[in-house]
């Protein structure tokens, strides 16, 4: 009976690895160009690039008129069987990275979670098409649920 359990564990481990490899490959579609969202004051942009087979990198910035301000830097990294969304946000968390673990890839959504973080507790990316992206952050602050949506289009 033990050999069957051992073989089953190997098969399940392979499927977990394959699922995360596919998820990382799908997330790589973010790279190549700039994603932009128009706001009432200007634009919010994310520029993604592939660093290695296990790392993506993004610079998030705000453009108001001729002024450009870097707001955050993000790494998406594959460590072992896990994938993490790792932002460093200007003037937050003492300038330190915060790790959000990929917990779900249902319905084309990539859900990264960190229940211990103050806000957000989740970061979600949904690639709608090659040139359309819906991202949002959500979580609770003082017992109240908050969600912020970001609708991006790829600009060439």
HUJOWO-V84846 format. One record per residue. N is the residue number from 0. RES is the residue in one letter. OMEGA is omega as a letter, one per 30 degrees, with the letter a starting at -180 (none if undefined). NEAR is the number of other C-alpha atoms within 12 Angstrom. D_CENTER is the distance of its C-alpha to the mean C-alpha in Angstrom with 2 decimals. Layout:
# HUJOWO-V84846
N,RES,OMEGA,NEAR,D_CENTER
N,RES,OMEGA,NEAR,D_CENTER
This chain:
# HUJOWO-V84846
0,X,a,7,41.24
1,X,l,8,39.12
2,X,l,9,38.55
3,X,l,10,37.08
4,X,l,11,34.59
5,X,l,12,33.71
6,X,l,13,33.18
7,X,l,14,31.12
8,X,l,14,28.85
9,X,a,14,28.44
10,X,l,14,27.64
11,X,l,15,25.03
12,X,l,17,23.45
13,X,a,15,23.43
14,X,l,15,21.76
15,X,l,20,18.97
16,X,a,20,18.56
17,X,l,17,18.84
18,X,a,22,16.25
19,X,l,29,13.56
20,X,l,26,14.95
21,X,l,23,14.72
22,X,l,35,11.09
23,X,l,33,10.30
24,X,l,24,12.86
25,X,l,24,11.49
26,X,l,40,8.07
27,X,l,31,10.63
28,X,l,28,11.89
29,X,a,38,9.67
30,X,l,31,12.11
31,X,l,22,15.56
32,X,a,23,16.31
33,X,l,28,15.09
34,X,a,35,13.35
35,X,l,31,15.63
36,X,l,29,16.42
37,X,l,19,20.01
38,X,l,17,20.97
39,X,a,11,24.52
40,X,a,13,24.69
41,X,a,18,22.96
42,X,l,28,19.50
43,X,a,32,15.91
44,X,l,33,14.37
45,X,l,36,11.33
46,X,a,33,12.68
47,X,l,28,10.77
48,X,l,27,12.97
49,X,l,24,13.52
50,X,a,18,15.04
51,X,l,16,16.22
52,X,a,18,16.00
53,X,a,27,13.71
54,X,l,26,11.63
55,X,a,32,9.66
56,X,l,30,10.13
57,X,l,34,9.70
58,X,l,31,12.30
59,X,a,29,12.10
60,X,l,27,15.65
61,X,l,27,18.14
62,X,l,22,21.23
63,X,a,17,24.36
64,X,l,13,27.44
65,X,a,10,27.86
66,X,l,13,25.80
67,X,a,16,22.30
68,X,l,21,20.49
69,X,a,23,17.43
70,X,a,23,15.36
71,X,l,28,12.46
72,X,a,29,11.34
73,X,l,33,8.02
74,X,l,36,8.22
75,X,a,43,6.43
76,X,l,34,9.69
77,X,l,30,11.83
78,X,a,21,14.59
79,X,a,15,17.31
80,X,a,24,16.31
81,X,l,27,12.99
82,X,a,35,9.39
83,X,l,37,7.63
84,X,a,37,4.79
85,X,l,31,7.81
86,X,l,31,8.66
87,X,a,26,12.33
88,X,a,26,13.52
89,X,l,20,17.02
90,X,l,12,19.66
91,X,l,18,17.60
92,X,l,17,17.74
93,X,l,10,20.50
94,X,a,14,18.36
95,X,l,16,16.81
96,X,l,22,13.36
97,X,a,32,11.85
98,X,l,31,10.34
99,X,a,34,8.22
100,X,l,32,9.19
101,X,a,34,8.19
102,X,a,26,11.19
103,X,l,25,11.57
104,X,a,25,11.33
105,X,l,16,14.19
106,X,l,12,15.30
107,X,l,20,12.74
108,X,l,24,9.97
109,X,a,38,7.00
110,X,l,30,7.52
111,X,a,37,6.48
112,X,l,30,9.78
113,X,a,27,12.04
114,X,a,20,15.31
115,X,a,16,17.13
116,X,a,22,15.24
117,X,l,19,17.32
118,X,f,27,14.89
119,X,l,30,12.36
120,X,l,30,12.37
121,X,l,36,9.45
122,X,a,38,6.16
123,X,l,37,6.29
124,X,l,37,5.87
125,X,l,32,9.38
126,X,a,32,10.89
127,X,l,21,14.42
128,X,a,16,16.22
129,X,a,23,16.34
130,X,a,23,16.62
131,X,a,22,15.08
132,X,l,31,11.63
133,X,l,28,11.24
134,X,l,30,8.43
135,X,l,25,9.61
136,X,l,27,9.90
137,X,l,27,12.84
138,X,a,25,15.23
139,X,l,20,18.82
140,X,a,16,20.73
141,X,l,9,24.40
142,X,a,9,24.43
143,X,l,11,23.11
144,X,l,15,20.01
145,X,l,18,18.01
146,X,l,19,15.46
147,X,a,19,14.34
148,X,l,19,13.56
149,X,l,27,12.48
150,X,a,27,14.13
151,X,l,31,13.73
152,X,l,27,16.13
153,X,l,28,16.17
154,X,a,21,19.10
155,X,none,12,21.17
